[in-house]
Amino acid sequence: MQPMTPVDRWFHARKQEGRTAWYLVHAFLARQLSAPVLETMPPGLPNREAYFNDLFGLLERDRRQIEAGRYVISDKRLPRPYDIFRRSTRFLADLGMINLRRMRGDGSEVYRLQKQTTVPPKRPRYYLQNFHYQTDGWMSGDSAELYDFQVDVLFAGATDAMRRQALLPIGDFLRGRRLGHVDLLDVAAGTGRFLQSIKENYPRLPVTGVDLSSEYLAKARRELRPWSWVRLVLSNAECLPFPEDSKDLVTSVYLLHELPKKARERAIAEMARVLKPGGRLILVDSLQTGDHPPFDALLALFPMLYHEPYYSDYVSTDLIALAKATGLQLLQVDRAFMSKIMVFTKGP
Ligand SMILES: C[S@@+](CC[C@H](N)C(=O)[O-])C[C@H]1O[C@@H](n2cnc3c(N)ncnc32)[C@H](O)[C@@H]1O
């Protein structure tokens, strides 16, 4: 891992400020261009000051960790103006359809369209939905191109900073180990955003990403092209195509809240099955009710504004008990703004 120079750090801090402002502007525009869904907002929402203090607290912590050399961000480029413009216009152009689905409460468009195809892809029914009301759900290249932007609008440009908090337990585990002998699996790798962070920090670490979307994996493949020792596999998290006790590290970011109860249980059991005894399972996902009471009302609001059919069940699920039932023990929990990072190990 190459330490960042003071210039790199300065550059990163300015870039993060720009990101935050950029995505906040888009969140504002999205609100202005959307018809109100609720007549009145539910009580108990955090005030702006509390929300932004928490957001900036995470960004400050992220900056300090970078300065302390806990992890690096190697991307020193600024996005090209053309790309900035293209992503922004794509996001804004899609708002109309998102709005329409939101007003109709329609998250089943993907399923209806897939039913009409001559060779329906083998996907569970729950998967074929317009999660977040996004166009094509997980099932198109356009959706894969838009996804990271949409999530950053939701989290004010802090999504990577939240994901990066999972680099800390990964770093703790890898210290003193030969990277070439460690095997990391990222379950529901999506567009490969977290795997990119991992490879920036540990280029020699062999990593595998699985996801059920061939289009998201295609995007991940493009983004991860600069690195070797990367394997991407189309697979259902409920039935991982790897032997028992075969992975030293298993990570999964923002998957569990997208799954119905039974699928979530099977996915956790599968992650536990493929993890080696003494290995680490690191889960990053939305906060759950009670994790940070000032944000509880926000967690209740989220599925009212976005198509998140399993979120309400997720926020009240006892993940620690679920993991324990599969032979995992909790080592640590950390909160990072709207996310939490849970680290488990598997007993012998
Ligand atoms: C919210 S995205 C998270 C993606 C990525 N981990 C990230 O940090 O942005 C959820 C991802 O889970 C994938 N997914 C949903 N259900 C799945 C399943 N049963 N098996 C594998 N992947 C699944 C979707 O295709 C999508 O890429």
The ligand as a Tripos MOL2 file, in Angstrom:
@<TRIPOS>MOLECULE
LIG
   27    29     1     0     0
SMALL
NO_CHARGES

@<TRIPOS>ATOM
      1 C1        -28.0060   -2.3810   -3.4810 C.3       1 LIG1
      2 S1        -27.0350   -3.2570   -4.6220 S.3       1 LIG1
      3 C2        -25.4450   -3.3540   -3.7980 C.3       1 LIG1
      4 C3        -24.3240   -3.5390   -4.7700 C.3       1 LIG1
      5 C4        -22.9200   -3.3440   -4.2110 C.3       1 LIG1
      6 N1        -22.5940   -4.3370   -3.2390 N.3       1 LIG1
      7 C5        -22.7030   -1.9540   -3.6690 C.2       1 LIG1
      8 O1        -21.9980   -1.8090   -2.6770 O.co2     1 LIG1
      9 O2        -23.1830   -1.0000   -4.2770 O.co2     1 LIG1
     10 C6        -27.6630   -4.8730   -4.4490 C.3       1 LIG1
     11 C7        -26.9790   -5.8560   -5.3660 C.3       1 LIG1
     12 O3        -27.4000   -7.1390   -4.9480 O.3       1 LIG1
     13 C8        -27.5740   -7.9440   -6.0710 C.3       1 LIG1
     14 N2        -28.4520   -9.0350   -5.6500 N.ar      1 LIG1
     15 C9        -29.7310   -8.9490   -5.1960 C.ar      1 LIG1
     16 N3        -30.2090  -10.1670   -4.8890 N.ar      1 LIG1
     17 C10       -29.1770  -11.0390   -5.1230 C.ar      1 LIG1
     18 C11       -29.0320  -12.4450   -4.9600 C.ar      1 LIG1
     19 N4        -30.0280  -13.2040   -4.5150 N.pl3     1 LIG1
     20 N5        -27.8550  -12.9950   -5.3000 N.ar      1 LIG1
     21 C12       -26.8220  -12.2520   -5.7530 C.ar      1 LIG1
     22 N6        -26.9000  -10.9210   -5.9180 N.ar      1 LIG1
     23 C13       -28.0650  -10.3220   -5.6010 C.ar      1 LIG1
     24 C14       -28.1360   -7.0230   -7.1240 C.3       1 LIG1
     25 O4        -27.9690   -7.5310   -8.4170 O.3       1 LIG1
     26 C15       -27.3480   -5.7480   -6.8440 C.3       1 LIG1
     27 O5        -26.1770   -5.7130   -7.6130 O.3       1 LIG1
@<TRIPOS>BOND
     1     1     2 1
     2     2     3 1
     3     2    10 1
     4     3     4 1
     5     4     5 1
     6     5     6 1
     7     5     7 1
     8     7     8 2
     9     7     9 1
    10    10    11 1
    11    11    12 1
    12    11    26 1
    13    12    13 1
    14    13    14 1
    15    13    24 1
    16    14    15 ar
    17    14    23 ar
    18    15    16 ar
    19    16    17 ar
    20    17    18 ar
    21    17    23 ar
    22    18    19 1
    23    18    20 ar
    24    20    21 ar
    25    21    22 ar
    26    22    23 ar
    27    24    25 1
    28    24    26 1
    29    26    27 1
@<TRIPOS>SUBSTRUCTURE
     1 LIG1         1 GROUP 0 **** ****
